[in-house]
Amino acid sequence: MFLTILIVFFSIISLLALHEFGHFIIAKKFGVRVDEFGIGYPPRLFGKKYGETLYSLNLLPLGAFVKIYGDEAEPLVQDKSQTKKKDPQSFSSKPIWQRSLVLLGGVVAFWIIAAVLLSFVFIIGTPQAISDDIQNPDAKVLITAIAPDSPAQKAGLIPGDTITKFQKVKEVQGFI
């Protein structure tokens, strides 16, 4: 049970980190400066700066984040007399289509993760409960689970057992 909880926990953290990586990679592609890519929430346990980005591992393992330069909201009213030149690496200086793609990067990352995981499941396959060969009179049924205190458990069946025939049944597929 504890191992299952750990696996689920680390799977969720991994998915969140990959989601944030989607934002990160698109921002970098468009020349937006990313100040920090963090797994967990501060206070920071460990951090290493490569280039202009600080990669950090933080104390509270409840998610992940990307700190993008220039993603703060701009003032609603601006003095027209002051012309302020925006930093070309700033998120707010990029055209709307690039900002939109940076925001969509996380969702796209989830779609890619889903496609990879589904492909993996389809390539590996899953156990079939009933033989594929419908025409085969020797079709078999694979037991995948047994309910507690059920007649199957009392009869001694366990997951992985294969039923090859039923008493007084000539064709398994017709019976099922």
N, C-alpha and C positions, 0 to 999 in steps of 0.2 A: 504494500500500500504506500509506504513512504517513498519507495523508488518510483512508483507511478506519479506521485505528486511532484517529485523532483523533475521527472521527465517532462511533465506538462508545464511546469514552471519555466524550465529552461527553453522549452519549445516556444512558449509565448514571448519570452524575452528575445529569442532569436528572430521571431517573426517581426517584432516591433523594431529591432535593430535593422533588419532588412528593409522594412518600410521606410525608416529614416534614411537608409542608404539610397533608396530611390530618389528622395528629395536631394540628397547630397550630390549624387552623380550628375543629375540634370543641372543643378546649380553650377557645379564645376564646369560642365560642358559649355554653359553660356557665359563663363568668365565671372561668375558671382563669387565673391570671397566668402568662404565658410570659415568662421572663427573657431567653432568647436563641433566635434561629433562625439556625443557621449552615450554610453550605455549605463543605465541607471540614472538616478537624480542626485545632485550634490547633497552633501559635501564630497569632494573629490578624494578618491583613494589613490589614484595613479593617473598620470597624464604624460603624454609624450607629444612634442610638437614636431610635425613634419611639414616643411614648407610654411604656409601661413595658417594651417589648421592644427588645432590641439585635439588629439584623440584621447578621450578620458574614460576611465572606469570609475563609477561613483558608488557611494555607499548604499543608497536606496534602490534596490533592483526592481523597480516598478515600471520600467519602460526604457525609452531611449529618446534622444533629442538631437537636433541639428540647429546650431546657432548661426544663422545666416546674417551677414553684414548688411545693414540697411533695410531690414524687414520691419522696423518700427513704423508705427503710423505717423503720417505727416500731419502737421497742423491743418485744420480745416480752412482757416483764413490766413492767407499769405499777403504780406505787404508787396504790392506789385513793383514798388520802387527798388526793392532789393532783389537783384538777380543773383541767385546762388547757383554756382556750378556744381552739379552732382558728380560724385565719384563714379567712374565707369565700372568699378567692381561692386557697386552697391546694388542690392536687389531692387530698390525703388527706381533706379536709373534705367532699368531694362524695360523694353517694350512689353505691353500687356500680354502678348502671346507667349513671350518667354517666361514671364512671371507665372502665367497660368500653367505652363508645362512643368515648372519647378514644383508648383503645388500639386499637380497631378502625378508627379514622380512616385509618391508613396503608393497610390492606388495602382499604378502600372506595375510597381514592384510586386504587389500582392497578386495581380493577375499572372505575372510571370512565375511566381512561386507556386501558385495553384496549378498552372500548366505543367511545370516540372514535376510536382508531386503526383499529379494524376498520371502523367506519362510513366513515372516510376512504378506506380501501382499497376498500370496496364501491362507494362513490360514484365514485371515480376509475376503478376497474376495472383489470384486468390484461390483458396481451396473451393472446389465445387462440391456442393452437397449431393448432387445427383449426376450420374454419368451423362456425358454429352450424347452418347450414341443411343438415340431413341429406338432404332431398329434392333438393337442387341437385346435378346431375351435374357442375357446374363447381366443386365444393368445393376449397378450397385448404388447404395445410399451411404454417404459418409456422415457419421455423427460428429457434429461440430460443437455441440453444447448439451449438457444434461441439466435439467431443472432439479433443484434439491427436493428430496422426498418424493420423486416421481416414480412411476412404475419402471421407467427405463433405468433409473439409478438402482432401484431394488433388484432389477434383473441382472445388474452387474455391468451395464454398458458404461463406457467411458468415452470422452471426446477422442476422436481419431479412429474409433471402431468403424468397421464397414459392414453394413447389412447386405448380404448377397441374395437372400431369398426369404420369403415369408411363408409361413405354414398355410397350405391350401390356396396359395396364389401362384398362378402359372407365369404371369408376366408382371414384373415390378412396376414398369411404367404405367401399365393399366391400373394398378392398385393406387399409385400415387396420384 
